[in-house]
Amino acid sequence: MSAIQLAALARTVEPQSMLRRFLALDAVVTGTNALAYLAFSGPLGRFLGVDATLLLALGAFLALYAAVVGLLAARRRPPALGVRAVVEANLAWSAVSLAALALWLTPSTPGAVWTVLQALAVAAFAVLQRLALRARQSSAV
């Protein structure tokens, strides 16, 4: 992805703003997902073909994770180590989601599609965040 494409996605050319926006978007999407899992674990579990207890646990984890990512996004200059941790966690989440689908989950068709789509979305956040962090580091040199 070019710097121009990255800036267009973030609607800014300033690397610091790009990074904070991608972190904030990650926090909002993750938090929304967490709230849905917590509030509607039963109906979502039936629709996705996944145990409601698993969705509750994932919802609680995702709520905490979204809060941490949101706190990073709220900082004027998110620390590189924290951003790298978010990137690595997002990549791990994507890999584990796909491995779970292949190895032990037996969701409904919508559940399988949802698992793949959310894994791709989370991986996309990781890529955007990593690129924005690199752009910030390059502009500081």
N, C-alpha and C positions, 0 to 999 in steps of 0.2 A: 504494500500500500504506500502510495506516495505521500509526501508531506502535504501536498495540496488536497488530496482525498481525505486525509486525516483531519485537516483543518476544516474542510467542508462538513464532515460528520460532526465535528465539535462546534461548528459555527464560530470559530475563532482561530486566529493564527498564532496566538500566544500559547506556548507549550504548557505553562503553568495552569492556565484556564482550561485547556484541553484535558489535562490530567484530572483536575478536580471535577470537571463535567462527566468524564467517563466513570470516575469513582461514584459520583452522586447518582448517575443513572443506574449503575450496578446496585447501589444500596436501595433505590426505589423499587426496581424490578424484583430484587431478592426479598425485600420487605413485603411487597404485595403478595408474592408467592407464599411467604411464610404465613401471612395473615389468612390467606385462602386455605392453606393446609390446616391451620389451627381452628378456624371457624367452621370449615366444611369438610372435615376429615372423613366423616361417614359417607356423605353423598359422593365426594370426590373419590374416595377409596373404591366405592362400588363402580363408579364410571370408569376409573382408570384400571380397575382390577388389581388394586394394591391394598394391603391391610391398613385399616384406618389408624391403628396404633403406630405403624411406621410413618404415616403422614403426620401424625401429631408430633412424633419425635423429630422428624425432619423440619416441621414448622417451627418448633422451639429452637432448634439449632440455627435455622436460617434467620430467625428473628434476631438472635444474638449476633450472627455474622453480619447481617444488614446494618445493625447498629454500629458495629466496629468500622465497617466500610464507610458508613455515613459520617462517623467522627473523623476519619481520615480525610474525606472529601471536604469537610468543614474547615480544616486547617488551611491557613493561608498558603503554606508550603508543606504538603504532605511529605513525611520523611520517606526517602527512597527505600529504606529497609521495609517499612510498613507496606508500601506499594508493591514491592517485590513479593512480600508474603501473600498479599491479596492475589497477585497474578498466579503464584504457584498454587494457592488454594483453589482458585478457579480452574486451573488446568487439572488438578487432582480430582476435583468434583466432576469434571467432564469425563475423565478417564474412568472413574469409579462408576459413574452412571451407566456408561456404555458396557463396562464389564459386568455390572449387576444385571443388566438387560440380557446379556449373552449367557451368563453363568447361573444366576439363581432367581431372578424375578420372572414371573409368568403373568405379565399384565394383559389386559384386554388390548385390542388393536389401538384404540385411542390412547391407552396408557403407554404402549410401545412407541407410538408416534410422539407423544408428549415427552417421553424420556429422551429420545433422540433430539428433538427440537430444543429442549432446555439444555442439553449437553452442548449443542452447537452454539446456543446463545451465550452460555457461560464461557465457552472457549473464545468466542468473539470478544467478550468483555476483556478477557485476559490479553488477547492480542492488542486491542485498542489501548489498554492501560500500559502495556509494555512499550508500545510505540510512542505513546505520549510521554512516558518517563524518559525514554531515550532522547526524544526531541527536547525535553526540558534540560537534560544533562548536556546535550550538544550546544544548546543556546547559552549555557552558563560558561562554556569554555572560551 
